[in-house]
Amino acid sequence: MANDETTRPPLRTLIVDDEPLAVERAQVICAGIPTVTVVGTASDGAAALRLTDALSPDLLLLDMTMPELDGLGVARMLVGKDEPPAVIFVTAHDDFAVEAFDLEAIDYVLKPVASDRLERAIERAVARRGARRASGSQWLDELWVPHRSELLRIAVREVNRIDAERDYVRLHVDQGKDGSRSYLLLQTIAGLESRLDPSQFIRIHRSTILRRDRIRGLRHDGLGVWSAEMENGEALRIGRTYLPGVKAMAGR
């Protein structure tokens, strides 16, 4: 029996754009792609959120620049959902790519949209759905981070520690013999925590998440204060709110 993506239901797709001609163009292109089916359209960000809640689409073709709530704002609000739809940004502007990939967009397609370019982007969304189904996991396995003039793919298993820095998180990444490096990602620590496998990562402080297998031990510093000792000898304070969970990890 065939088991490729052609045997699976098409991606239920919501088109979001404040330009009627752009919506019509996207609908025409999608009509010729068998792996997607358009379930609705929206002309602004607020309507996009309402329809996402009502229709539970698999994919959003999302305009970047709209009045009031723009595409980036919509994508940020979707990140915290249990099963957020995949997002392909469609825009006339080429200067938002870093922000788009910070939000784990599937792709970033420039207007005027070419049918073959949008089809390639949709193929990526289909492939990602297949990879998630094959793994049977709802948790993140990769992150794309801006670095200089490029975007780097970081495997989540290589992340040792995550620190909150206002609206960003800093990822501390194992580089093997080269030691470790850190990268900033536009993401709240709470939003990222909800998408990390809790069997692999644990939050020890409002500003810190650690990879469990990098914790060497727990240390009582007196007066109810505890620290987590890392493999590199660094000691990180455990917040009182998170102490019961950390102790439970250690069977205490």
C-alpha positions as CSV (number, residue, x, y, z in Angstrom):
1,M,0.0,0.0,0.0
2,A,1.3,3.5,-0.9
3,N,2.3,5.5,2.1
4,D,3.6,8.8,0.6
5,E,1.9,12.1,1.1
6,T,-0.3,11.7,-2.0
7,T,-2.4,9.2,0.0
8,R,-3.0,11.5,2.8
9,P,-5.7,14.3,3.0
10,P,-4.6,17.6,1.5
11,L,-3.4,20.4,3.8
12,R,-6.4,22.4,4.8
13,T,-5.3,26.0,4.0
14,L,-6.4,29.4,5.0
15,I,-5.4,32.4,2.8
16,V,-4.9,35.7,4.7
17,D,-4.3,38.9,2.7
18,D,-5.8,42.3,2.7
19,E,-5.5,42.6,-1.1
20,P,-8.4,40.9,-2.9
21,L,-6.3,40.3,-6.1
22,A,-3.6,38.6,-4.0
23,V,-6.2,36.3,-2.4
24,E,-7.6,35.5,-5.8
25,R,-4.1,34.8,-7.2
26,A,-3.3,32.4,-4.3
27,Q,-6.7,30.6,-4.7
28,V,-6.0,30.0,-8.4
29,I,-2.5,28.7,-7.7
30,C,-3.8,26.4,-4.9
31,A,-6.5,25.0,-7.2
32,G,-3.8,23.5,-9.2
33,I,-1.9,21.9,-6.3
34,P,-3.4,18.6,-5.2
35,T,-1.8,18.5,-1.8
36,V,-3.7,21.6,-0.5
37,T,-7.4,22.6,-0.3
38,V,-8.5,26.1,0.5
39,V,-10.9,26.1,3.4
40,G,-11.3,29.9,3.8
41,T,-9.9,33.4,3.3
42,A,-9.4,36.3,5.6
43,S,-8.6,40.0,4.9
44,D,-7.0,41.0,8.2
45,G,-5.2,39.5,11.2
46,A,-8.1,39.5,13.6
47,A,-10.2,37.5,11.1
48,A,-7.3,35.2,10.5
49,L,-7.2,34.3,14.2
50,R,-11.0,33.8,14.4
51,L,-11.0,31.5,11.4
52,T,-8.0,29.6,12.6
53,D,-9.9,28.8,15.8
54,A,-13.1,27.9,13.9
55,L,-11.6,25.9,11.0
56,S,-8.3,24.5,12.5
57,P,-6.4,24.8,9.2
58,D,-3.1,22.9,8.7
59,L,-1.5,25.8,6.8
60,L,-1.8,29.6,6.6
61,L,-0.7,31.5,3.5
62,L,-0.1,34.7,5.5
63,D,0.5,38.2,4.2
64,M,3.2,39.9,6.2
65,T,1.9,43.5,6.1
66,M,-1.7,44.2,7.0
67,P,-3.3,47.1,8.9
68,E,-3.6,46.8,12.6
69,L,-2.6,43.2,13.4
70,D,0.0,42.2,10.8
71,G,1.2,38.7,9.7
72,L,4.0,38.6,12.2
73,G,1.6,39.4,15.0
74,V,-0.8,36.7,13.9
75,A,2.1,34.2,13.8
76,R,3.3,35.1,17.2
77,M,-0.2,34.6,18.7
78,L,-0.4,31.2,17.0
79,V,2.9,29.9,18.4
80,G,1.5,29.3,21.8
81,K,-1.3,27.0,20.5
82,D,-1.1,23.3,21.2
83,E,-1.1,22.4,17.5
84,P,-0.4,25.6,15.6
85,P,-0.9,25.6,11.8
86,A,2.2,25.8,9.6
87,V,2.8,29.2,8.2
88,I,4.1,30.4,4.8
89,F,4.5,34.1,4.7
90,V,3.6,35.8,1.4
91,T,4.8,39.4,1.1
92,A,6.0,42.1,-1.2
93,H,8.8,42.9,1.3
94,D,12.1,41.1,1.6
95,D,13.3,42.6,4.9
96,F,11.3,40.5,7.3
97,A,12.9,37.1,6.6
98,V,14.8,36.8,9.9
99,E,11.6,37.6,11.9
100,A,9.7,35.1,9.8
101,F,12.1,32.2,10.4
102,D,12.4,33.1,14.1
103,L,8.7,32.2,14.2
104,E,9.5,28.9,12.4
105,A,7.8,29.8,9.2
106,I,7.9,27.1,6.6
107,D,8.9,29.5,3.9
108,Y,8.9,33.2,2.9
109,V,7.5,33.8,-0.6
110,L,7.8,37.2,-2.3
111,K,5.1,38.8,-4.4
112,P,4.2,38.8,-7.2
113,V,3.8,35.1,-6.3
114,A,5.0,32.6,-9.0
115,S,3.1,29.4,-9.0
116,D,6.2,27.2,-9.0
117,R,7.7,29.1,-6.1
118,L,4.5,28.7,-4.0
119,E,4.2,25.1,-4.9
120,R,7.8,24.4,-3.7
121,A,6.9,26.2,-0.4
122,I,3.8,24.0,0.0
123,E,5.9,20.9,-0.7
124,R,8.0,21.9,2.3
125,A,4.9,22.1,4.5
126,V,3.8,18.7,3.3
127,A,7.2,17.2,4.0
128,R,7.2,18.7,7.5
129,R,3.8,17.2,8.2
130,G,5.1,13.8,7.1
131,A,8.2,14.1,9.3
132,R,6.1,14.9,12.3
133,R,3.8,12.1,11.7
134,A,6.7,9.7,11.2
135,S,8.3,10.7,14.4
136,G,5.0,10.6,16.3
137,S,6.1,13.6,18.3
138,Q,4.5,16.9,18.9
139,W,7.7,18.4,20.2
140,L,10.3,20.6,18.4
141,D,13.3,18.8,16.9
142,E,14.9,21.8,15.2
143,L,15.2,25.6,15.5
144,W,16.2,28.2,12.8
145,V,18.2,31.0,14.2
146,P,19.6,34.2,12.6
147,H,23.4,34.4,12.6
148,R,25.1,37.3,10.7
149,S,23.6,37.3,7.3
150,E,22.2,33.7,7.3
151,L,19.8,31.4,9.1
152,L,21.3,28.4,10.9
153,R,19.5,25.1,11.6
154,I,20.0,24.1,15.2
155,A,19.0,20.6,16.3
156,V,17.1,20.8,19.6
157,R,19.2,17.9,21.0
158,E,22.3,20.1,20.7
159,V,20.8,22.8,23.0
160,N,22.2,22.6,26.5
161,R,20.6,25.6,28.1
162,I,18.1,28.4,27.3
163,D,18.1,31.8,29.0
164,A,15.4,34.4,28.8
165,E,16.5,37.9,27.6
166,R,13.3,40.0,27.5
167,D,11.4,39.0,24.3
168,Y,14.2,36.8,23.2
169,V,15.8,33.5,24.4
170,R,19.5,32.7,24.2
171,L,20.3,29.2,23.1
172,H,23.5,27.7,24.4
173,V,24.5,25.1,21.8
174,D,27.0,22.3,22.0
175,Q,29.6,22.6,19.3
176,G,31.6,19.4,20.1
177,K,35.3,19.9,20.1
178,D,34.8,23.6,19.4
179,G,33.0,24.1,22.8
180,S,29.7,25.9,22.8
181,R,28.1,29.0,21.1
182,S,25.0,31.0,21.9
183,Y,22.4,32.4,19.6
184,L,19.5,34.8,20.1
185,L,16.0,33.7,19.0
186,L,12.9,36.0,19.0
187,Q,10.7,33.8,21.2
188,T,9.5,34.0,24.8
189,I,10.8,31.4,27.2
190,A,7.3,30.3,28.1
191,G,6.3,29.9,24.5
192,L,9.4,27.8,23.7
193,E,9.0,25.7,26.9
194,S,5.6,24.6,25.8
195,R,7.1,23.2,22.6
196,L,10.0,21.3,24.1
197,D,9.8,17.7,25.1
198,P,9.5,17.7,28.9
199,S,11.3,14.4,29.1
200,Q,14.4,16.2,27.6
201,F,14.2,19.7,29.1
202,I,13.3,21.1,32.5
203,R,12.7,24.7,33.6
204,I,14.6,25.5,36.8
205,H,14.0,29.2,36.9
206,R,11.7,31.8,35.3
207,S,14.7,32.7,33.2
208,T,16.3,29.3,32.6
209,I,15.6,25.9,30.9
210,L,18.1,23.1,31.0
211,R,18.6,19.9,29.1
212,R,18.1,17.2,31.7
213,D,21.0,15.0,30.7
214,R,23.4,18.0,31.1
215,I,22.6,18.3,34.8
216,R,25.3,16.6,36.9
217,G,23.6,17.0,40.2
218,L,21.7,19.2,42.6
219,R,23.3,21.2,45.5
220,H,21.7,22.6,48.6
221,D,23.2,26.0,49.4
222,G,21.3,26.5,52.7
223,L,18.3,28.5,53.7
224,G,16.2,26.5,51.2
225,V,18.3,27.6,48.2
226,W,19.2,24.9,45.7
227,S,21.4,25.0,42.6
228,A,21.7,22.7,39.5
229,E,25.3,21.7,38.7
230,M,26.1,21.4,35.1
231,E,28.6,19.1,33.4
232,N,30.9,22.0,32.9
233,G,30.9,22.8,36.6
234,E,28.6,25.8,36.4
235,A,26.0,26.1,39.2
236,L,22.7,27.6,38.3
237,R,20.2,28.7,40.9
238,I,16.8,26.9,41.0
239,G,13.8,29.2,41.5
240,R,11.5,28.3,44.4
241,T,8.6,27.9,42.1
242,Y,10.4,25.3,40.0
243,L,12.2,23.5,42.9
244,P,9.5,20.8,43.5
245,G,9.6,19.8,39.8
246,V,13.4,19.7,39.8
247,K,13.4,17.6,43.0
248,A,10.8,15.2,41.4
249,M,13.2,14.7,38.5
250,A,15.7,13.5,41.0
251,G,13.1,11.3,42.8
252,R,13.0,13.5,45.9
